[in-house]
């Protein structure tokens, strides 16, 4: 079996999980929040694409996004309490 080209895999990972530079005041809490927000947005986009493509039901998409939102909100609350 042929192994995937590492550079092709890295390109695919960068494409699917794009990260953008943080533009605000640089603090540990702000950077962590930004990373969590970007991860949340990336996962929601993938879930929406799966639902649009018919791979998962609207109910499943809603459930997954709701779960992600609850985790994101809890992490944001923890970051606020730390600072």
TIMI-2910 file (N, C-alpha, C, CB; in pm, 1 decimal, decimal comma, always signed):
<rs>
+----------+----------+----------+----------+----------+----------+----------+----------+----------+----------+----------+----------+------+
!      n_x !      n_y !      n_z !     ca_x !     ca_y !     ca_z !      c_x !      c_y !      c_z !     cb_x !     cb_y !     cb_z ! resn !
+----------+----------+----------+----------+----------+----------+----------+----------+----------+----------+----------+----------+------+
!    +84,1 !   -116,3 !     +0,0 !     +0,0 !     +0,0 !     +0,0 !    +89,5 !   +123,8 !     +0,0 !    -96,2 !     -0,9 !   +121,3 !  Unk !
!    +55,1 !   +220,7 !    -81,0 !   +132,2 !   +344,2 !    -87,9 !    +97,1 !   +436,0 !    +28,3 !   +107,7 !   +415,5 !   -221,3 !  Unk !
!   +201,0 !   +490,8 !    +91,2 !   +181,0 !   +588,4 !   +197,9 !   +158,8 !   +725,4 !   +135,3 !   +302,5 !   +590,9 !   +295,8 !  Unk !
!    +72,3 !   +808,8 !   +194,1 !    +50,2 !   +942,7 !   +138,6 !   +176,0 !  +1028,1 !   +152,4 !    -68,8 !  +1011,6 !   +208,9 !  Unk !
!   +194,6 !  +1114,9 !    +56,4 !   +307,0 !  +1208,0 !    +56,8 !   +293,0 !  +1300,5 !   +177,7 !   +313,1 !  +1290,1 !    -76,4 !  Unk !
!   +396,6 !  +1308,8 !   +265,4 !   +383,3 !  +1393,3 !   +384,2 !   +351,0 !  +1539,2 !   +351,6 !   +510,2 !  +1387,3 !   +464,8 !  Unk !
!   +407,0 !  +1590,9 !   +244,5 !   +378,1 !  +1729,8 !   +210,4 !   +232,2 !  +1745,0 !   +166,1 !   +473,4 !  +1778,9 !    +99,5 !  Unk !
!   +177,5 !  +1645,5 !    +99,8 !    +36,7 !  +1649,7 !    +59,9 !    -52,8 !  +1642,7 !   +182,6 !     +3,7 !  +1534,3 !    -37,2 !  Unk !
!    -15,4 !  +1559,3 !   +280,6 !    -92,0 !  +1548,8 !   +404,3 !    -86,8 !  +1680,7 !   +481,8 !    -38,4 !  +1433,1 !   +491,2 !  Unk !
!    +30,0 !  +1743,0 !   +487,4 !    +42,8 !  +1871,0 !   +557,4 !    -40,6 !  +1978,1 !   +488,5 !   +190,3 !  +1914,7 !   +564,3 !  Unk !
!    -40,7 !  +1978,3 !   +356,5 !   -120,7 !  +2074,8 !   +281,3 !   -268,6 !  +2055,1 !   +311,2 !    -94,3 !  +2061,5 !   +130,2 !  Unk !
!   -312,2 !  +1929,7 !   +311,9 !   -452,0 !  +1899,3 !   +339,1 !   -489,3 !  +1943,8 !   +480,9 !   -479,0 !  +1748,3 !   +320,7 !  Unk !
!   -402,5 !  +1916,1 !   +577,5 !   -429,5 !  +1957,1 !   +715,7 !   -437,5 !  +2109,2 !   +727,4 !   -320,9 !  +1902,8 !   +809,9 !  Unk !
!   -347,4 !  +2181,2 !   +662,8 !   -351,0 !  +2327,8 !   +666,9 !   -476,6 !  +2381,3 !   +598,6 !   -225,5 !  +2386,7 !   +599,9 !  Unk !
!   -520,0 !  +2314,4 !   +492,5 !   -639,0 !  +2357,5 !   +420,7 !   -765,5 !  +2334,6 !   +504,9 !   -649,9 !  +2282,9 !   +286,7 !  Unk !
!   -775,1 !  +2216,4 !   +563,9 !   -894,1 !  +2182,1 !   +641,1 !   -899,3 !  +2251,3 !   +776,8 !   -900,7 !  +2033,2 !   +660,6 !  Unk !
!   -784,0 !  +2281,6 !   +832,6 !   -777,3 !  +2341,3 !   +966,4 !   -697,6 !  +2471,4 !   +961,1 !   -713,3 !  +2242,4 !  +1067,9 !  Unk !
!   -743,3 !  +2561,7 !   +877,4 !   -673,1 !  +2688,7 !   +859,3 !   -669,9 !  +2766,7 !   +989,6 !   -739,6 !  +2772,4 !   +749,1 !  Unk !
!   -557,8 !  +2828,9 !  +1016,2 !   -541,3 !  +2914,0 !  +1133,3 !   -506,3 !  +3053,4 !  +1084,1 !   -431,2 !  +2858,4 !  +1230,5 !  Unk !
!   -561,4 !  +3150,8 !  +1151,6 !   -536,7 !  +3289,1 !  +1114,1 !   -468,1 !  +3359,0 !  +1230,2 !   -668,6 !  +3361,7 !  +1075,1 !  Unk !
!   -384,8 !  +3456,6 !  +1198,7 !   -310,1 !  +3527,7 !  +1301,1 !   -404,6 !  +3605,7 !  +1392,4 !   -207,8 !  +3622,1 !  +1236,9 !  Unk !
!   -372,4 !  +3607,5 !  +1520,0 !   -451,6 !  +3680,6 !  +1617,6 !   -421,5 !  +3829,3 !  +1602,6 !   -422,0 !  +3631,5 !  +1762,5 !  Unk !
!   -525,6 !  +3912,4 !  +1606,7 !   -510,1 !  +4055,1 !  +1580,1 !   -527,6 !  +4143,5 !  +1703,6 !   -608,1 !  +4096,8 !  +1475,7 !  Unk !
!   -564,9 !  +4088,5 !  +1816,8 !   -595,9 !  +4169,6 !  +1934,7 !   -478,5 !  +4182,2 !  +2029,4 !   -713,0 !  +4111,2 !  +2008,3 !  Unk !
!   -511,7 !  +4224,9 !  +2152,5 !   -411,8 !  +4236,4 !  +2258,0 !   -361,6 !  +4096,5 !  +2291,8 !   -470,5 !  +4307,4 !  +2384,6 !  Unk !
!   -231,1 !  +4079,6 !  +2292,3 !   -172,6 !  +3947,4 !  +2312,7 !   -160,5 !  +3918,1 !  +2461,9 !    -34,5 !  +3937,6 !  +2244,3 !  Unk !
!   -249,0 !  +3830,8 !  +2508,0 !   -241,8 !  +3775,7 !  +2642,9 !   -264,9 !  +3626,3 !  +2630,1 !   -346,9 !  +3842,9 !  +2740,2 !  Unk !
!   -226,5 !  +3554,6 !  +2732,3 !   -244,7 !  +3409,5 !  +2728,8 !   -392,8 !  +3373,2 !  +2713,8 !   -187,1 !  +3345,4 !  +2856,3 !  Unk !
!   -479,0 !  +3441,4 !  +2787,7 !   -622,2 !  +3415,0 !  +2779,8 !   -679,1 !  +3445,7 !  +2642,6 !   -695,4 !  +3495,2 !  +2883,9 !  Unk !
!   -639,0 !  +3559,7 !  +2584,8 !   -688,9 !  +3596,9 !  +2451,7 !   -643,2 !  +3498,5 !  +2345,5 !   -642,6 !  +3737,7 !  +2414,9 !  Unk !
!   -518,7 !  +3453,6 !  +2354,4 !   -467,9 !  +3356,8 !  +2256,0 !   -539,2 !  +3222,7 !  +2269,1 !   -316,1 !  +3337,4 !  +2272,9 !  Unk !
!   -563,2 !  +3180,5 !  +2392,2 !   -633,8 !  +3053,6 !  +2414,1 !   -777,2 !  +3064,1 !  +2363,2 !   -632,7 !  +3015,0 !  +2564,5 !  Unk !
!   -844,6 !  +3176,4 !  +2392,8 !   -981,0 !  +3195,5 !  +2345,1 !   -985,1 !  +3194,3 !  +2192,8 !  -1039,2 !  +3327,0 !  +2399,1 !  Unk !
!   -891,9 !  +3263,9 !  +2129,6 !   -887,5 !  +3269,2 !  +1983,5 !   -866,4 !  +3129,9 !  +1924,5 !   -776,1 !  +3363,9 !  +1936,7 !  Unk !
!   -775,5 !  +3053,2 !  +1983,0 !   -751,9 !  +2916,7 !  +1933,7 !   -877,7 !  +2831,3 !  +1949,3 !   -633,7 !  +2851,2 !  +2009,1 !  Unk !
!   -945,2 !  +2844,0 !  +2063,6 !  -1068,8 !  +2767,7 !  +2085,4 !  -1177,6 !  +2810,5 !  +1987,5 !  -1118,2 !  +2785,6 !  +2229,9 !  Unk !
!  -1188,3 !  +2940,3 !  +1963,7 !  -1289,0 !  +2991,3 !  +1870,3 !  -1263,3 !  +2941,7 !  +1728,3 !  -1290,8 !  +3144,4 !  +1872,7 !  Unk !
!  -1137,6 !  +2943,0 !  +1685,6 !  -1105,1 !  +2894,4 !  +1551,2 !  -1133,0 !  +2745,4 !  +1538,7 !   -958,4 !  +2923,1 !  +1517,9 !  Unk !
!  -1103,4 !  +2668,8 !  +1642,4 !  -1131,9 !  +2525,3 !  +1639,9 !  -1282,6 !  +2501,1 !  +1633,4 !  -1071,7 !  +2455,8 !  +1764,0 !  Unk !
!  -1358,7 !  +2576,5 !  +1712,5 !  -1504,6 !  +2565,8 !  +1711,2 !  -1558,3 !  +2595,0 !  +1571,1 !  -1567,4 !  +2662,5 !  +1814,3 !  Unk !
!  -1514,0 !  +2705,9 !  +1511,8 !  -1562,1 !  +2746,0 !  +1379,4 !  -1527,6 !  +2641,0 !  +1273,6 !  -1502,5 !  +2881,8 !  +1340,1 !  Unk !
!  -1408,5 !  +2585,8 !  +1282,2 !  -1366,3 !  +2483,9 !  +1185,9 !  -1453,5 !  +2359,2 !  +1196,7 !  -1218,7 !  +2447,0 !  +1207,9 !  Unk !
!  -1479,6 !  +2315,9 !  +1317,8 !  -1561,1 !  +2195,9 !  +1337,7 !  -1706,3 !  +2218,9 !  +1294,4 !  -1556,6 !  +2152,7 !  +1484,9 !  Unk !
!  -1759,9 !  +2337,7 !  +1323,4 !  -1896,1 !  +2368,8 !  +1281,0 !  -1904,4 !  +2367,6 !  +1129,2 !  -1941,2 !  +2505,5 !  +1336,5 !  Unk !
!  -1804,6 !  +2423,3 !  +1062,5 !  -1804,7 !  +2424,2 !   +915,9 !  -1804,9 !  +2282,0 !   +860,0 !  -1682,8 !  +2501,5 !   +862,7 !  Unk !
!  -1727,5 !  +2193,9 !   +921,5 !  -1723,1 !  +2054,8 !   +874,7 !  -1857,5 !  +1985,8 !   +898,7 !  -1609,6 !  +1977,1 !   +945,8 !  Unk !
!  -1916,3 !  +2007,1 !  +1015,8 !  -2046,4 !  +1947,4 !  +1045,8 !  -2151,7 !  +1998,1 !   +947,6 !  -2088,8 !  +1978,9 !  +1190,9 !  Unk !
!  -2149,8 !  +2128,0 !   +919,1 !  -2246,2 !  +2184,2 !   +823,3 !  -2227,7 !  +2123,4 !   +684,5 !  -2231,7 !  +2337,3 !   +815,7 !  Unk !
!  -2103,0 !  +2104,2 !   +644,5 !  -2077,2 !  +2043,7 !   +513,9 !  -2127,4 !  +1899,0 !   +509,6 !  -1926,6 !  +2048,7 !   +481,5 !  Unk !
!  -2107,4 !  +1824,9 !   +617,5 !  -2156,4 !  +1687,2 !   +622,7 !  -2308,9 !  +1682,9 !   +614,1 !  -2108,9 !  +1618,3 !   +751,4 !  Unk !
!  -2374,5 !  +1775,8 !   +683,6 !  -2520,7 !  +1779,5 !   +679,6 !  -2568,9 !  +1819,8 !   +541,5 !  -2575,7 !  +1876,3 !   +785,3 !  Unk !
!  -2506,9 !  +1921,0 !   +483,0 !  -2545,8 !  +1966,6 !   +349,3 !  -2526,2 !  +1856,5 !   +245,6 !  -2465,0 !  +2090,8 !   +309,6 !  Unk !
!  -2419,9 !  +1778,7 !   +263,4 !  -2391,6 !  +1669,0 !   +170,9 !  -2473,3 !  +1543,8 !   +197,2 !  -2246,9 !  +1634,7 !   +176,9 !  Unk !
!  -2557,8 !  +1547,2 !   +298,0 !  -2642,9 !  +1432,0 !   +325,5 !  -2574,9 !  +1319,6 !   +401,6 !  -2695,1 !  +1378,7 !   +198,7 !  Unk !
!  -2459,0 !  +1345,7 !   +457,7 !  -2386,1 !  +1240,8 !   +529,7 !  -2436,1 !  +1224,1 !   +672,8 !  -2237,2 !  +1272,0 !   +530,9 !  Unk !
!  -2491,4 !  +1331,9 !   +730,2 !  -2552,3 !  +1323,2 !   +861,8 !  -2686,7 !  +1396,2 !   +856,7 !  -2458,5 !  +1383,7 !   +972,1 !  Unk !
!  -2773,8 !  +1361,6 !   +947,9 !  -2906,8 !  +1423,3 !   +949,9 !  -2898,8 !  +1563,9 !  +1011,6 !  -3007,2 !  +1334,4 !  +1029,6 !  Unk !
!  -2998,3 !  +1647,3 !   +983,7 !  -3002,4 !  +1778,9 !  +1048,1 !  -3004,7 !  +1767,6 !  +1201,0 !  -3125,0 !  +1856,9 !   +999,9 !  Unk !
!  -3074,2 !  +1667,7 !  +1253,2 !  -3080,2 !  +1648,8 !  +1397,7 !  -2942,2 !  +1614,7 !  +1454,2 !  -3180,5 !  +1538,3 !  +1432,8 !  Unk !
!  -2870,3 !  +1528,6 !  +1383,2 !  -2734,5 !  +1492,2 !  +1426,8 !  -2642,5 !  +1613,8 !  +1420,2 !  -2677,5 !  +1377,1 !  +1339,4 !  Unk !
!  -2653,1 !  +1691,8 !  +1314,2 !  -2571,4 !  +1813,4 !  +1301,5 !  -2601,4 !  +1908,5 !  +1416,7 !  -2597,4 !  +1883,7 !  +1165,5 !  Unk !
!  -2729,9 !  +1928,5 !  +1444,8 !  -2769,7 !  +2017,0 !  +1555,0 !  -2712,1 !  +1966,6 !  +1687,0 !  -2923,8 !  +2026,9 !  +1564,3 !  Unk !
!  -2724,3 !  +1837,9 !  +1711,4 !  -2675,3 !  +1778,5 !  +1835,4 !  -2524,3 !  +1798,1 !  +1849,8 !  -2709,9 !  +1629,3 !  +1840,1 !  Unk !
!  -2450,8 !  +1773,8 !  +1742,0 !  -2305,4 !  +1788,8 !  +1746,7 !  -2265,3 !  +1934,5 !  +1768,4 !  -2242,4 !  +1735,9 !  +1617,6 !  Unk !
!  -2332,3 !  +2025,9 !  +1699,8 !  -2299,8 !  +2168,4 !  +1715,1 !  -2336,1 !  +2216,3 !  +1854,8 !  -2373,4 !  +2253,2 !  +1608,9 !  Unk !
!  -2449,5 !  +2170,7 !  +1907,4 !  -2489,2 !  +2208,6 !  +2043,4 !  -2385,1 !  +2161,0 !  +2144,1 !  -2628,0 !  +2150,0 !  +2078,3 !  Unk !
!  -2337,6 !  +2039,3 !  +2127,3 !  -2235,1 !  +1984,4 !  +2216,3 !  -2105,4 !  +2065,7 !  +2206,2 !  -2208,0 !  +1835,9 !  +2182,2 !  Unk !
!  -2066,2 !  +2097,4 !  +2083,3 !  -1946,1 !  +2179,7 !  +2065,2 !  -1962,6 !  +2315,6 !  +2130,7 !  -1914,7 !  +2197,1 !  +1916,3 !  Unk !
!  -2081,1 !  +2376,0 !  +2114,5 !  -2106,1 !  +2507,5 !  +2173,7 !  -2095,1 !  +2501,7 !  +2326,3 !  -2245,2 !  +2559,3 !  +2132,4 !  Unk !
!  -2150,3 !  +2397,7 !  +2387,0 !  -2144,0 !  +2384,8 !  +2532,0 !  -1999,7 !  +2373,1 !  +2579,8 !  -2224,8 !  +2263,6 !  +2578,2 !  Unk !
!  -1918,1 !  +2296,9 !  +2507,8 !  -1775,8 !  +2284,2 !  +2543,1 !  -1703,3 !  +2416,8 !  +2524,2 !  -1708,2 !  +2174,7 !  +2458,1 !  Unk !
!  -1734,0 !  +2485,3 !  +2413,3 !  -1670,6 !  +2614,1 !  +2386,5 !  -1709,8 !  +2716,7 !  +2493,1 !  -1709,5 !  +2665,0 !  +2246,2 !  Unk !
!  -1837,2 !  +2723,0 !  +2527,0 !  -1883,9 !  +2818,1 !  +2628,2 !  -1819,3 !  +2790,1 !  +2763,5 !  -2036,9 !  +2812,4 !  +2640,8 !  Unk !
!  -1806,0 !  +2663,7 !  +2798,3 !  -1741,7 !  +2627,9 !  +2925,8 !  -1594,7 !  +2667,5 !  +2925,5 !  -1755,3 !  +2476,9 !  +2952,8 !  Unk !
!  -1525,8 !  +2645,3 !  +2814,6 !  -1384,4 !  +2683,7 !  +2808,1 !  -1369,6 !  +2835,1 !  +2813,8 !  -1319,0 !  +2628,9 !  +2680,0 !  Unk !
!  -1461,3 !  +2907,8 !  +2750,2 !  -1456,6 !  +3054,5 !  +2755,3 !  -1480,7 !  +3103,1 !  +2897,8 !  -1561,3 !  +3116,1 !  +2659,1 !  Unk !
!  -1574,4 !  +3041,4 !  +2967,2 !  -1602,4 !  +3077,7 !  +3107,1 !  -1481,0 !  +3052,6 !  +3194,8 !  -1723,0 !  +2998,7 !  +3160,7 !  Unk !
!  -1413,5 !  +2939,4 !  +3171,9 !  -1291,1 !  +2907,8 !  +3247,9 !  -1183,1 !  +3010,4 !  +3222,3 !  -1239,3 !  +2768,3 !  +3212,0 !  Unk !
!  -1170,2 !  +3055,5 !  +3099,4 !  -1068,6 !  +3155,3 !  +3066,7 !  -1100,2 !  +3289,0 !  +3134,1 !  -1058,6 !  +3173,7 !  +2914,2 !  Unk !
!  -1226,5 !  +3324,2 !  +3142,5 !  -1265,5 !  +3448,8 !  +3208,0 !  -1233,4 !  +3441,1 !  +3357,0 !  -1416,2 !  +3477,6 !  +3186,3 !  Unk !
!  -1257,1 !  +3325,3 !  +3417,3 !  -1230,1 !  +3308,2 !  +3560,8 !  -1082,5 !  +3307,3 !  +3592,2 !  -1292,2 !  +3180,4 !  +3610,7 !  Unk !
!   -998,7 !  +3269,2 !  +3497,2 !   -853,7 !  +3264,0 !  +3518,1 !   -795,4 !  +3405,3 !  +3519,7 !   -785,5 !  +3178,9 !  +3408,0 !  Unk !
!   -844,4 !  +3489,3 !  +3432,1 !   -785,6 !  +3622,7 !  +3419,0 !   -826,6 !  +3714,3 !  +3527,2 !   -821,1 !  +3682,8 !  +3289,8 !  Unk !
+----------+----------+----------+----------+----------+----------+----------+----------+----------+----------+----------+----------+------+
</rs>
